[in-house]
Amino acid sequence: MAETGGGASTETGRITGIGGIFVEGRDAAALMAWYRDVLGMPVGEYGANFTHKDDPKAQEAYSVWYAFKAGTEYLKPSDKGFMINFRVDDLDAFLARLKGRGVEPLADVQDTDEGRFAWILDPEGTKIELWQQKGGLPG
């Protein structure tokens, strides 16, 4: 079997990336409107669709899937067992726009080897991680 680092198969019939994020909301229409109006996502009848080509400045764009150990503090203050991570092209500009719409980050921006991160909550208490990937200018 052909494999890449970490034992991932390179043969056909394999997972190639994150296909979607699906959430349940007390008022689904209002929640979708918040993501459209506050976060600026291109939400339509079937949600929002993105490709890594949406960020022409990103170099070697990628998505991450990861499982945290039960009871992790990383997902707090949300009480949900998941978090949404959105790639952004310019974290500072995005946070400034959110602040103008009344959304404050949960903590200071963190700079890491993978890029820059900030966190917010949506109206239903879902934690959202905002990620400006390192390597693009910006991206």
C-alpha positions in Angstrom: 0.0 0.0 0.0 1.3 3.4 -0.9 1.6 5.7 2.1 2.7 9.2 3.1 3.9 10.4 6.5 1.8 9.3 9.4 0.5 6.2 7.5 -2.0 8.0 5.3 -2.9 6.1 2.2 -2.2 7.7 -1.2 -4.3 5.2 -3.1 -7.7 6.0 -4.4 -10.6 5.4 -2.0 -9.2 7.7 0.7 -10.2 10.8 2.6 -8.8 13.9 0.9 -9.9 16.7 3.3 -12.6 18.2 5.5 -15.9 18.1 3.5 -18.0 20.3 5.8 -18.9 21.4 9.3 -22.5 21.0 10.3 -24.0 22.5 13.4 -27.4 22.4 15.1 -29.0 25.7 16.2 -32.0 26.7 18.3 -32.8 29.2 15.5 -30.9 27.9 12.4 -32.0 30.8 10.2 -30.8 33.4 12.7 -27.5 31.5 13.2 -26.8 31.4 9.5 -27.7 35.1 9.2 -25.1 35.8 12.0 -22.4 33.9 10.2 -23.3 35.8 7.0 -23.8 39.3 8.5 -21.2 39.3 11.3 -18.5 37.0 10.0 -19.0 37.9 6.4 -19.3 34.3 5.2 -20.9 33.7 1.8 -24.0 31.9 3.2 -26.7 30.9 0.8 -29.5 28.4 0.8 -27.1 25.4 1.4 -24.6 27.2 3.7 -21.2 28.4 2.7 -18.7 26.8 0.3 -15.0 27.5 0.4 -12.0 26.2 -1.5 -8.3 26.8 -0.6 -8.2 28.7 -3.9 -10.4 31.4 -2.2 -7.1 32.6 -0.7 -4.8 33.3 -3.6 -2.0 34.4 -1.3 -1.9 31.2 0.8 1.0 28.9 0.1 0.4 25.2 0.5 -3.0 25.8 2.2 -4.2 22.9 4.3 -7.0 22.0 6.7 -6.6 20.1 10.0 -8.7 17.4 11.7 -7.7 16.6 15.2 -9.2 14.7 18.2 -8.7 16.2 21.7 -8.7 14.0 24.8 -12.1 14.2 26.7 -12.3 17.0 29.1 -9.8 19.2 27.2 -9.7 22.9 28.3 -9.0 23.9 24.6 -12.7 23.9 23.7 -13.7 26.0 26.7 -15.7 28.2 27.4 -18.0 26.3 25.0 -19.8 23.3 26.4 -19.9 21.6 23.0 -17.6 18.7 22.0 -16.3 20.5 18.9 -14.9 23.7 17.7 -14.9 25.4 14.3 -11.7 26.7 12.8 -11.9 29.2 10.0 -8.9 30.3 8.0 -8.6 34.1 7.6 -6.4 36.1 5.3 -5.7 39.0 7.7 -6.4 38.2 11.4 -5.9 41.8 12.6 -8.3 43.3 10.0 -10.9 40.5 10.6 -10.8 41.1 14.4 -11.2 44.9 13.9 -14.3 44.2 11.7 -15.7 41.9 14.4 -15.1 44.4 17.1 -17.1 46.9 15.1 -20.0 44.4 15.2 -19.8 43.9 18.9 -17.8 40.6 18.9 -14.8 40.5 21.2 -12.1 37.8 21.1 -11.9 35.4 24.1 -8.1 35.9 24.5 -5.2 37.7 23.1 -4.0 36.7 19.6 -1.4 33.9 19.8 1.5 33.7 17.3 2.8 30.1 16.8 4.8 28.2 14.3 1.6 27.3 12.4 0.4 31.0 12.2 -1.7 33.4 14.2 -4.8 32.4 16.2 -7.7 34.1 17.9 -11.0 32.8 19.4 -14.6 34.0 19.6 -18.0 32.5 20.4 -21.0 32.4 18.1 -24.5 33.3 19.4 -25.1 29.7 20.3 -21.9 29.4 22.3 -19.9 27.5 19.8 -16.2 28.3 20.0 -14.7 29.5 16.8 -10.9 29.5 16.2 -9.7 32.0 13.6 -6.4 31.0 11.9 -4.1 33.1 9.7 -1.9 30.4 8.3 1.8 31.0 8.4 3.5 31.1 5.0 1.2 33.3 3.0 1.4 37.1 3.0 -1.1 37.1 4.6 -2.7 33.7 4.7 
